[in-house]
Amino acid sequence: MRAPRVPSRLRRPPTFWRRSIQARVVASTLVLSAVVICAVGWYLLRQTRDGLLENRVDAVLAESASATRDAQGRLQAAPVGGTDAASQVQDLAREIIGRADTRGYQVVITGPVDAGVPLSDAVATYSAGLDVVATLPTALLDRMSTVGAGPAWTYTEVISDRTGETDVISDQPEDGSVPGIVVASQLRLPADGRTYALYVVYPLAEEQETLGLVTQALLTAAVLLLVLVAGITWLVTRQVVTPVRLARQVAERLAAGRLQERLRVTGEDDLARLATSFNQMASNLQRQIRQLEELSRVQRRFVSDVSHELRTPLTTVRMAGDVLHDARSSFDPGTARAAELLQTELDRFETLLADLLEISRFDAGAAVLDLEDVNVGDVVRRVVDSTRALAEQRGVRIAVEDADRPCLAEADARRVERIVRNLVTNAIDHAAVGGRDPGIVIRLGVDEDASAVAVRDYGIGLEPGESAMVFNRFWRADPARARTSGGTGLGLSIALEDTHLHGGWLQAWGRPGRGAQFRLTLPRRSDHALRRSPLPLQPDDATDRDEVTA
């Protein structure tokens, strides 16, 4: 089952990321810059917050101490008799709260501290709009419940009493809370001689607003800085990447055969020197390629001319050889044997000349296909029938598996038959005589994309690395071995060229003493690219020690 194809619009961003070094440099610079900016911004915000709080705490403590001293002084100056404790607390609170309203803080007076009753039930007076129970921290209340405790302060949340008629802190959010500082101290009331607690609550709304403005400014500056860094990085990398892209484009044109393409050299920097070196390299390659093309053209023309020129004398020699071969019965035994050898070598020479002409066509790019629907199984059966006599002479039996299975491909029947014949005759040449029966096994395979033929022999096999050399022209696995089929050494080379002309694969596998297998894979349709073969390259009867060589 085929995997679902990913739409091109989804593949485009990853492809752009992989191919664009400029995008990766800009992205990595932005990420690193964002990390640095966040670290610096966090440090600046922390320093700003600590500075604001320290300054505010110093001012609050100084102002609270002054308010406590003034209150204690007024209490000491008040007459001792004629006033009860509650009235004296209210008078004191009224004066302190009046001053607090003008300076933006709030006041709570509770007591007596040694009464041991909850805050909500104690004698208390405080600024309007303040939720005393929710605002005053429990730890601070516990500290002030001991007579003789010294002044103390702590951070808190200033909670507004929304049920009241007034709201002293107008800048509070909807939940009625803002950060604040509460400073606690104790007062001794002359009216009853008992100790009361004075809590001064300072909201930090202005500091919070200032910190918010600083945070917003830092965020705005960070975004603008990131955009600026991205733009600068893009421009800087563009100056470096653009010449590299131009070099890539010129290299692609050179690879496509446009050898006259060159880079434009501007300036004297490193990139200009690189462009100069690139142009020199391209000029040298162009000169050498033209020399090689000229040499190859001369060689191809020489082979073609010699092959054509040899046809006329070969025809004359063939006619004379046929006359001598027909009259060999009237010769003495030595002369008759010479006539037979002459006829055999003339046949081989004629085959070699035909192969040379075919190779020259491939080299000149003049080979074309005559495509039709071909049943590869029928081609295999014809080849086996035509080579059976040679196999019997060699003492080798050929077996075909799945011979009746349809194995269709759009191909040139003549060239496919030549490929299979070359593979079979090569297997006959190298099969082990008197060895495993059958000596050659031909397998057919087909799937929805490709058709394949595998020719297996159990002969001398191939040494490591020879599977790539076996298709070279005039190459032999065993130079001392005679060619039983009278081959020219060009059969596998021509078979490989025929296979490439079809857009197929021709691959070899072999191991010393274990034989070899050649696999031909052709696409079912000529315009389809091969992705896999329906037959394995390593034979099924190969041992686990064998490894595949493609």
C-alpha positions as CSV (number, residue, x, y, z in Angstrom):
1,M,0.0,0.0,0.0
2,R,1.4,3.4,-1.0
3,A,1.9,6.1,1.6
4,P,-0.3,9.2,1.1
5,R,1.5,12.0,-0.7
6,V,2.0,15.2,1.2
7,P,0.6,18.3,-0.6
8,S,3.2,20.6,-2.1
9,R,2.0,23.6,-0.1
10,L,2.8,21.6,3.1
11,R,6.2,20.5,1.8
12,R,7.2,24.0,0.7
13,P,8.1,25.6,4.1
14,P,10.4,22.7,5.2
15,T,12.0,22.7,1.8
16,F,12.6,26.4,2.0
17,W,14.1,26.0,5.5
18,R,16.5,23.2,4.3
19,R,17.6,25.0,1.2
20,S,17.9,28.6,2.5
21,I,20.9,29.3,4.6
22,Q,19.9,32.9,4.8
23,A,16.6,32.0,6.5
24,R,18.4,29.7,9.0
25,V,20.9,32.4,9.9
26,V,18.2,35.0,10.4
27,A,16.1,32.6,12.4
28,S,19.0,31.5,14.6
29,T,20.0,35.2,15.1
30,L,16.5,36.1,16.1
31,V,16.2,33.2,18.6
32,L,19.6,34.1,20.2
33,S,18.7,37.8,20.2
34,A,15.3,37.1,21.8
35,V,17.0,35.0,24.5
36,V,19.5,37.8,25.2
37,I,16.8,40.5,25.1
38,C,14.6,38.6,27.5
39,A,17.5,38.0,29.9
40,V,18.5,41.7,29.8
41,G,14.9,42.8,30.0
42,W,14.2,40.6,33.0
43,Y,17.3,41.9,34.7
44,L,16.3,45.6,34.0
45,L,12.8,45.0,35.2
46,R,14.0,43.3,38.4
47,Q,16.5,46.2,39.0
48,T,13.8,48.8,38.3
49,R,11.3,47.0,40.6
50,D,13.8,46.6,43.4
51,G,14.8,50.2,43.1
52,L,11.2,51.5,43.2
53,L,10.4,49.3,46.1
54,E,13.5,50.3,48.1
55,N,12.9,54.0,47.6
56,R,9.2,53.6,48.5
57,V,10.0,51.5,51.6
58,D,12.5,54.1,52.8
59,A,10.0,56.9,52.3
60,V,7.2,54.9,53.9
61,L,9.2,54.0,56.9
62,A,10.3,57.6,57.4
63,E,6.8,58.9,57.0
64,S,5.3,56.2,59.2
65,A,7.8,56.9,62.0
66,S,7.0,60.6,61.7
67,A,3.3,59.9,62.0
68,T,3.8,57.6,65.0
69,R,5.9,60.2,66.8
70,D,3.3,63.0,66.1
71,A,0.5,60.8,67.4
72,Q,2.4,59.8,70.5
73,G,3.3,63.4,71.2
74,R,-0.4,64.5,70.9
75,L,-1.4,61.7,73.2
76,Q,1.1,62.7,75.8
77,A,0.0,66.3,75.5
78,A,-3.7,65.4,76.0
79,P,-5.3,66.0,79.5
80,V,-5.5,62.8,81.5
81,G,-8.9,63.1,83.0
82,G,-12.3,63.8,81.5
83,T,-11.9,61.7,78.4
84,D,-12.6,58.0,77.9
85,A,-10.4,55.7,75.9
86,A,-12.9,55.3,72.9
87,S,-13.2,59.1,72.5
88,Q,-9.5,59.5,72.7
89,V,-8.9,56.9,70.0
90,Q,-11.5,58.5,67.8
91,D,-10.0,61.9,68.2
92,L,-6.6,60.6,67.4
93,A,-7.7,58.6,64.5
94,R,-9.7,61.5,63.0
95,E,-6.6,63.7,62.9
96,I,-4.3,61.0,61.5
97,I,-6.9,59.8,58.9
98,G,-7.4,63.4,57.8
99,R,-3.7,63.8,57.1
100,A,-3.6,60.4,55.5
101,D,-6.3,61.2,53.0
102,T,-4.3,64.2,51.8
103,R,-1.2,62.1,51.3
104,G,-2.6,59.0,49.7
105,Y,-2.2,56.4,52.5
106,Q,-4.7,54.8,54.9
107,V,-4.7,54.3,58.6
108,V,-6.0,51.6,61.0
109,I,-6.0,52.0,64.8
110,T,-6.9,48.9,66.8
111,G,-6.7,47.9,70.4
112,P,-6.1,47.4,73.0
113,V,-3.6,44.8,71.7
114,D,-3.7,42.7,74.9
115,A,-7.5,42.3,74.8
116,G,-7.2,38.9,72.9
117,V,-10.2,39.5,70.7
118,P,-10.4,39.2,66.9
119,L,-9.7,42.3,64.8
120,S,-13.4,42.5,63.7
121,D,-14.5,42.7,67.4
122,A,-11.8,44.9,68.7
123,V,-12.1,48.7,69.3
124,A,-10.9,49.9,65.9
125,T,-11.1,52.9,63.6
126,Y,-9.7,53.2,60.0
127,S,-9.8,55.0,56.8
128,A,-13.0,54.6,54.7
129,G,-13.0,52.2,51.8
130,L,-10.5,49.7,53.3
131,D,-11.2,46.0,54.0
132,V,-9.2,45.8,57.2
133,V,-9.5,42.1,57.8
134,A,-8.4,41.2,54.3
135,T,-5.6,43.8,54.1
136,L,-3.7,43.4,57.4
137,P,-1.5,40.2,57.3
138,T,-2.1,37.8,60.1
139,A,1.6,37.5,61.0
140,L,1.8,41.3,61.5
141,L,-1.4,41.2,63.7
142,D,0.2,38.4,65.8
143,R,3.4,40.5,66.2
144,M,1.4,43.5,67.3
145,S,-0.6,41.6,69.8
146,T,2.3,41.6,72.2
147,V,2.7,44.7,74.3
148,G,6.1,46.3,73.8
149,A,6.6,45.0,70.3
150,G,8.7,47.2,68.1
151,P,7.7,48.8,64.8
152,A,7.5,46.3,61.8
153,W,6.5,46.4,58.2
154,T,5.6,44.0,55.4
155,Y,4.2,43.8,51.9
156,T,0.5,43.2,51.5
157,E,-2.4,43.4,49.2
158,V,-4.5,46.5,49.8
159,I,-8.2,45.3,49.5
160,S,-10.9,47.8,49.0
161,D,-14.3,47.5,50.7
162,R,-16.7,47.7,47.8
163,T,-19.7,47.8,50.0
164,G,-18.7,51.2,51.4
165,E,-19.9,54.5,50.0
166,T,-16.4,55.7,49.1
167,D,-13.4,54.2,47.5
168,V,-10.2,55.9,48.6
169,I,-8.0,54.2,46.1
170,S,-9.4,55.2,42.7
171,D,-6.7,53.4,40.6
172,Q,-7.5,49.9,42.0
173,P,-8.5,47.2,39.5
174,E,-11.9,45.7,39.5
175,D,-11.1,43.0,42.1
176,G,-10.3,45.9,44.5
177,S,-6.7,45.0,45.3
178,V,-3.3,46.6,44.7
179,P,0.1,45.9,46.1
180,G,1.0,47.8,49.2
181,I,3.1,48.2,52.3
182,V,1.8,48.2,55.8
183,V,3.8,49.6,58.7
184,A,2.8,48.8,62.3
185,S,3.7,50.4,65.6
186,Q,2.3,50.7,69.1
187,L,0.8,53.7,71.0
188,R,0.1,54.0,74.7
189,L,-3.2,55.7,75.3
190,P,-3.2,58.0,78.4
191,A,-6.9,57.6,79.0
192,D,-6.7,54.0,80.1
193,G,-3.0,53.4,80.1
194,R,-3.3,50.5,77.6
195,T,-1.4,49.9,74.4
196,Y,-3.0,50.2,70.9
197,A,-1.7,49.3,67.5
198,L,-1.3,51.8,64.6
199,Y,-1.2,50.4,61.1
200,V,-0.3,52.7,58.2
201,V,-1.2,51.2,54.8
202,Y,0.6,52.6,51.8
203,P,-0.7,51.4,48.4
204,L,1.9,50.9,45.6
205,A,-0.5,51.8,42.8
206,E,1.9,54.5,41.4
207,E,4.9,52.2,41.5
208,Q,2.8,49.4,39.9
209,E,1.8,51.8,37.1
210,T,5.4,53.0,36.7
211,L,6.6,49.4,36.5
212,G,3.8,48.6,33.9
213,L,4.9,51.6,31.8
214,V,8.5,50.4,32.0
215,T,7.5,46.9,31.1
216,Q,5.5,48.1,28.1
217,A,8.4,50.3,27.0
218,L,10.8,47.4,27.3
219,L,8.5,45.1,25.3
220,T,8.0,47.7,22.6
221,A,11.8,48.3,22.5
222,A,12.4,44.5,22.4
223,V,10.0,44.0,19.4
224,L,11.5,46.9,17.5
225,L,15.0,45.7,18.3
226,L,14.2,42.2,17.1
227,V,12.7,43.6,13.9
228,L,15.8,45.7,13.5
229,V,18.1,42.8,14.1
230,A,16.2,40.6,11.6
231,G,16.5,43.3,9.0
232,I,20.2,43.9,9.6
233,T,20.9,40.2,9.6
234,W,18.9,39.7,6.4
235,L,20.8,42.5,4.7
236,V,24.2,41.3,5.9
237,T,23.6,37.6,5.0
238,R,22.2,38.7,1.7
239,Q,25.6,40.3,0.8
240,V,27.2,36.9,1.4
241,V,24.5,34.6,0.2
242,T,23.7,36.3,-3.0
243,P,27.2,35.6,-4.6
244,V,26.9,32.0,-3.4
245,R,23.5,31.7,-5.1
246,L,24.9,33.2,-8.3
247,A,27.7,30.7,-8.1
248,R,25.2,27.8,-7.6
249,Q,23.2,29.0,-10.6
250,V,26.3,29.2,-12.8
251,A,27.4,25.8,-11.6
252,E,24.0,24.3,-12.5
253,R,24.3,25.8,-16.0
254,L,27.8,24.4,-16.3
255,A,26.5,21.0,-15.3
256,A,23.7,21.3,-17.9
257,G,26.3,21.7,-20.6
258,R,26.4,25.5,-20.9
259,L,30.2,25.7,-20.5
260,Q,30.5,29.3,-21.5
261,E,28.8,30.5,-18.3
262,R,30.9,32.6,-15.9
263,L,30.5,34.6,-12.7
264,R,30.7,38.4,-12.8
265,V,33.6,39.6,-10.7
266,T,33.1,42.8,-8.7
267,G,35.6,44.3,-6.3
268,E,38.7,42.7,-4.7
269,D,37.3,41.1,-1.6
270,D,37.3,37.3,-0.7
271,L,34.1,36.8,-2.7
272,A,35.6,38.4,-5.8
273,R,38.6,36.2,-5.5
274,L,36.4,33.2,-5.1
275,A,34.5,34.2,-8.3
276,T,37.8,34.6,-10.1
277,S,39.0,31.2,-9.0
278,F,35.6,29.7,-10.0
279,N,35.9,31.2,-13.5
280,Q,39.4,29.9,-13.9
281,M,38.3,26.5,-12.8
282,A,35.3,26.6,-15.3
283,S,37.6,27.7,-18.1
284,N,40.0,24.8,-17.4
285,L,37.1,22.4,-17.2
286,Q,35.7,23.7,-20.5
287,R,39.0,23.3,-22.2
288,Q,39.5,19.8,-20.9
289,I,36.0,18.7,-21.6
290,R,36.3,20.0,-25.2
291,Q,39.5,18.1,-25.6
292,L,37.9,14.9,-24.3
293,E,34.8,15.5,-26.5
294,E,37.1,15.9,-29.5
295,L,39.1,12.8,-28.6
296,S,35.9,10.8,-28.0
297,R,34.4,12.1,-31.3
298,V,37.6,11.1,-33.1
299,Q,37.5,7.7,-31.4
300,R,33.9,7.1,-32.2
301,R,34.4,8.1,-35.8
302,F,37.4,5.9,-36.1
303,V,35.5,2.9,-34.7
304,S,32.6,3.6,-37.0
305,D,34.7,4.2,-40.1
306,V,36.9,1.1,-39.4
307,S,33.8,-1.0,-38.8
308,H,32.2,0.2,-42.1
309,E,35.4,-0.1,-44.0
310,L,35.9,-3.7,-42.8
311,R,32.6,-4.8,-44.1
312,T,33.7,-4.9,-47.7
313,P,36.9,-7.0,-47.2
314,L,35.0,-9.1,-44.6
315,T,32.4,-9.9,-47.2
316,T,35.1,-10.9,-49.7
317,V,36.9,-13.0,-47.1
318,R,33.5,-14.5,-46.1
319,M,32.8,-15.6,-49.7
320,A,36.2,-17.1,-50.0
321,G,35.9,-18.8,-46.6
322,D,32.5,-20.2,-47.6
323,V,34.0,-21.7,-50.7
324,L,36.8,-23.3,-48.8
325,H,34.5,-24.5,-46.1
326,D,32.1,-26.1,-48.6
327,A,35.1,-27.9,-50.4
328,R,36.8,-29.0,-47.2
329,S,35.9,-32.7,-47.8
330,S,38.3,-32.8,-50.8
331,F,41.2,-31.4,-48.7
332,D,43.7,-33.2,-46.7
333,P,42.8,-33.4,-42.9
334,G,45.1,-30.4,-42.0
335,T,43.7,-28.2,-44.7
336,A,40.1,-29.2,-43.9
337,R,40.6,-28.3,-40.2
338,A,42.1,-25.0,-41.2
339,A,39.0,-24.3,-43.3
340,E,36.8,-25.0,-40.4
341,L,38.8,-22.8,-38.0
342,L,38.7,-20.0,-40.6
343,Q,34.9,-20.3,-40.8
344,T,34.5,-20.2,-37.0
345,E,36.8,-17.1,-36.7
346,L,35.0,-15.4,-39.5
347,D,31.7,-15.9,-37.7
348,R,33.2,-14.4,-34.5
349,F,34.8,-11.6,-36.4
350,E,31.5,-10.7,-38.1
351,T,29.8,-10.8,-34.7
352,L,32.5,-8.5,-33.2
353,L,32.1,-6.1,-36.1
354,A,28.3,-5.9,-35.6
355,D,28.8,-5.3,-31.8
356,L,31.3,-2.5,-32.6
357,L,28.8,-0.9,-34.9
358,E,26.2,-1.1,-32.2
359,I,28.5,0.4,-29.6
360,S,29.3,3.3,-31.9
361,R,25.6,4.0,-32.2
362,F,25.3,4.1,-28.4
363,D,28.3,6.4,-28.2
364,A,26.9,8.7,-30.9
365,G,23.5,8.8,-29.2
366,A,21.9,7.5,-32.3
367,A,20.2,4.5,-30.7
368,V,16.4,4.7,-30.6
369,L,13.7,2.4,-29.2
370,D,10.8,0.8,-31.2
371,L,8.4,0.5,-28.3
372,E,5.6,-2.0,-28.1
373,D,3.9,-4.2,-25.4
374,V,6.2,-7.1,-24.9
375,N,5.7,-10.3,-22.8
376,V,9.1,-10.8,-21.3
377,G,8.2,-14.4,-20.6
378,D,7.8,-15.1,-24.4
379,V,11.2,-13.4,-25.0
380,V,12.8,-15.7,-22.3
381,R,11.3,-18.8,-23.9
382,R,12.6,-17.9,-27.3
383,V,16.1,-17.2,-26.0
384,V,16.1,-20.5,-24.1
385,D,15.0,-22.4,-27.2
386,S,17.7,-20.7,-29.3
387,T,20.5,-21.4,-26.8
388,R,19.5,-24.9,-25.8
389,A,21.8,-26.6,-28.2
390,L,24.8,-24.5,-26.9
391,A,23.7,-25.4,-23.3
392,E,23.5,-29.1,-24.1
393,Q,26.9,-28.9,-25.8
394,R,28.2,-27.4,-22.6
395,G,26.4,-30.0,-20.5
396,V,24.3,-27.4,-18.7
397,R,20.5,-27.6,-18.2
398,I,18.4,-24.5,-18.1
399,A,15.2,-24.2,-16.0
400,V,12.7,-21.4,-16.2
401,E,10.4,-20.7,-13.2
402,D,7.0,-19.1,-13.7
403,A,7.4,-19.4,-17.5
404,D,3.7,-19.1,-18.2
405,R,3.2,-16.0,-16.0
406,P,2.4,-12.8,-17.9
407,C,5.2,-10.4,-17.5
408,L,4.4,-7.3,-19.7
409,A,6.5,-4.2,-20.3
410,E,6.5,-1.4,-22.8
411,A,9.8,-2.0,-24.5
412,D,11.8,-2.8,-27.7
413,A,11.4,-6.5,-28.2
414,R,14.6,-6.9,-30.3
415,R,16.7,-5.2,-27.7
416,V,15.1,-7.0,-24.7
417,E,15.7,-10.3,-26.5
418,R,19.4,-9.3,-27.1
419,I,19.7,-8.4,-23.4
420,V,18.3,-11.8,-22.2
421,R,20.4,-13.7,-24.8
422,N,23.6,-12.0,-23.6
423,L,22.7,-12.9,-20.0
424,V,21.9,-16.5,-20.8
425,T,24.9,-17.1,-23.0
426,N,27.1,-15.5,-20.3
427,A,25.6,-17.8,-17.7
428,I,26.3,-20.8,-20.0
429,D,29.9,-19.7,-20.3
430,H,30.4,-19.6,-16.6
431,A,28.1,-22.3,-15.3
432,A,29.7,-25.2,-13.4
433,V,29.9,-28.2,-15.7
434,G,28.7,-31.3,-14.0
435,G,27.7,-29.3,-10.9
436,R,24.3,-28.5,-9.5
437,D,21.3,-29.5,-11.7
438,P,19.9,-27.4,-13.2
439,G,23.0,-25.4,-13.9
440,I,21.0,-22.2,-14.8
441,V,17.7,-21.0,-13.3
442,I,15.8,-18.1,-14.9
443,R,13.1,-16.4,-12.8
444,L,10.4,-14.0,-13.8
445,G,8.8,-11.4,-11.6
446,V,6.2,-8.6,-12.1
447,D,4.4,-6.1,-10.1
448,E,2.3,-3.0,-10.9
449,D,5.4,-0.9,-11.7
450,A,8.0,-3.2,-13.2
451,S,8.9,-6.5,-14.8
452,A,12.1,-8.4,-14.0
453,V,14.2,-11.4,-15.2
454,A,16.9,-13.0,-13.0
455,V,19.4,-15.4,-14.5
456,R,21.2,-17.5,-11.9
457,D,24.2,-19.7,-12.5
458,Y,26.2,-21.8,-10.0
459,G,29.6,-21.4,-11.6
460,I,32.8,-19.6,-10.6
461,G,31.0,-16.5,-9.3
462,L,32.4,-13.0,-8.9
463,E,35.0,-11.6,-6.6
464,P,34.1,-8.6,-4.3
465,G,34.0,-5.5,-6.5
466,E,33.7,-7.4,-9.8
467,S,29.9,-6.9,-9.9
468,A,30.5,-3.3,-11.0
469,M,33.3,-4.3,-13.5
470,V,31.4,-7.1,-15.2
471,F,29.7,-4.6,-17.5
472,N,32.9,-3.0,-18.7
473,R,33.9,-3.6,-22.3
474,F,36.1,-6.6,-23.0
475,W,36.3,-7.4,-19.3
476,R,36.6,-11.1,-18.2
477,A,36.1,-12.5,-14.7
478,D,38.6,-15.3,-15.6
479,P,41.0,-14.2,-18.4
480,A,42.2,-17.8,-18.9
481,R,38.7,-19.1,-19.6
482,A,37.7,-19.6,-23.3
483,R,34.4,-18.2,-24.5
484,T,32.2,-21.2,-25.2
485,S,29.6,-19.2,-27.0
486,G,32.1,-17.3,-29.1
487,G,31.4,-14.0,-27.4
488,T,33.2,-10.8,-28.2
489,G,33.4,-9.3,-24.7
490,L,30.9,-6.6,-25.6
491,G,27.7,-8.5,-24.9
492,L,27.1,-7.3,-21.3
493,S,28.2,-3.7,-22.2
494,I,25.6,-3.6,-25.0
495,A,23.0,-5.2,-22.7
496,L,23.7,-2.5,-20.1
497,E,23.3,0.3,-22.8
498,D,20.0,-1.3,-24.0
499,T,18.8,-1.4,-20.4
500,H,19.6,2.2,-19.8
501,L,17.9,3.1,-23.1
502,H,14.7,1.6,-21.6
503,G,15.2,3.4,-18.3
504,G,15.7,0.1,-16.5
505,W,18.3,-1.6,-14.2
506,L,20.8,-4.3,-15.0
507,Q,22.6,-5.5,-11.8
508,A,24.9,-8.3,-10.9
509,W,25.5,-10.3,-7.7
510,G,28.1,-13.0,-7.2
511,R,30.3,-14.8,-4.7
512,P,33.4,-16.9,-5.5
513,G,32.5,-20.5,-5.9
514,R,28.8,-19.8,-5.3
515,G,27.8,-18.6,-8.7
516,A,26.3,-15.3,-9.9
517,Q,22.9,-13.8,-10.6
518,F,22.1,-11.0,-13.1
519,R,18.8,-9.2,-12.7
520,L,17.1,-7.2,-15.5
521,T,14.4,-4.8,-14.3
522,L,12.2,-2.9,-16.8
523,P,9.4,-0.3,-16.1
524,R,6.0,-1.4,-17.1
525,R,5.5,2.0,-18.8
526,S,8.4,3.8,-20.6
527,D,7.6,7.1,-18.9
528,H,7.6,5.7,-15.3
529,A,10.8,5.8,-13.2
530,L,11.8,2.6,-11.4
531,R,11.7,2.6,-7.6
532,R,12.1,-1.1,-6.8
533,S,12.3,-4.5,-8.5
534,P,9.9,-7.4,-8.1
535,L,12.8,-9.8,-7.7
536,P,15.6,-9.7,-5.1
537,L,19.1,-9.2,-6.4
538,Q,20.5,-11.7,-3.9
539,P,19.2,-15.2,-4.7
540,D,16.9,-16.9,-2.3
541,D,19.4,-19.9,-2.1
542,A,22.3,-17.6,-1.0
543,T,23.7,-18.3,2.4
544,D,23.5,-15.7,5.2
545,R,27.2,-14.9,4.8
546,D,26.5,-13.6,1.3
547,E,25.9,-9.9,1.0
548,V,24.2,-8.1,-1.8
549,T,26.3,-6.1,-4.3
550,A,24.3,-3.9,-6.6
